[in-house]
């Protein structure tokens, strides 16, 4: 028997692969799984700005993948470029205001100009069995549509959505909901299959767009690779908790965890961007957002990894799945209007310890973990190979 022909995939994400973000890790993990399932992949992405806070040079390649990088919007790069001159410092102060104004009147980020002006000649092939467009940002989908309009041939187009458009809790657009929904419909109607990363987002999207519900599916987020570190078989009275991710107050409420740690004596390490002015103390250490290498070191010294759910909305933080790659206990602090449904969903994996977002529940959950004599393992449900296999099965149906 001859070798089975490899599936040719064009994977489009305008989230640069050398950025330390949840979207990047999700994309890299799925691509890794697709390669292991026998796919041949051309990855179309953007060049990252090296002075961006999220830039991380250790994630700038993927084994077995042909990477095609487009240049970013030149005007945007000039605006955000690090500059210590008086003009640069003034620009830095104006930038947050400019961003708020821009996102008030735009549904897409600055990469929309790159998507609209893309050319088909950048691709090494005129045909792909599958096109996968992954958001965020949503401009990944716009780029695919432009390429198809230019004559790119394909078998199926799969849209892989993180946050949706009209029910995205981070959307700051001033446009009315009916208009945003119409824009979203114009995107999803072009896809052969739409895959969401939260079962609750899928449910809401099926209600909002019943006409397209039959081509909608859900798959959990894969982790990148298993991570093993030495586990304490018996916890001492004092342990270290690790929270690694952003915690803007409009999205997540970290204060109960922070207040618990200050009072309990247990150690807490927090690393991420926020609008809060939390202070380090004797047992609480606060870092800004760190590179992947530094975060990995802090994860290793943490006894318990903590994930806090969003205060509202249907999305589940990607960290919850990424932590499942480890052999450490994972504390999920429930919040938001979907917390009961999410709790039931998470219990099915037998991998998480759950509690509500208040000091007393957090204390009880941590004491429960301390009292357990349990050996945790990376979850088989979220491995790249397992998720990518299901992704291909859905895509080829």
PyMOL commands that set and color helices and strands:
alter all, ss='L'
color gray80, all
select helices_A, chain A and resi 22-36+57-59+74-80+86-104+112-116+120-122+139-149+177-188+199-208+210-215+255-264+292-301+319-323+339-347+359-371+380-382+384-396
alter helices_A, ss='H'
color red, helices_A
select strands_A, chain A and resi 7-12+39-46+65-70+127-135+153-161+193-196+216-218+240-244+267-271+284-287+304-308+329-334+352-356
alter strands_A, ss='S'
color yellow, strands_A
deselect
rebuild
show_as cartoon
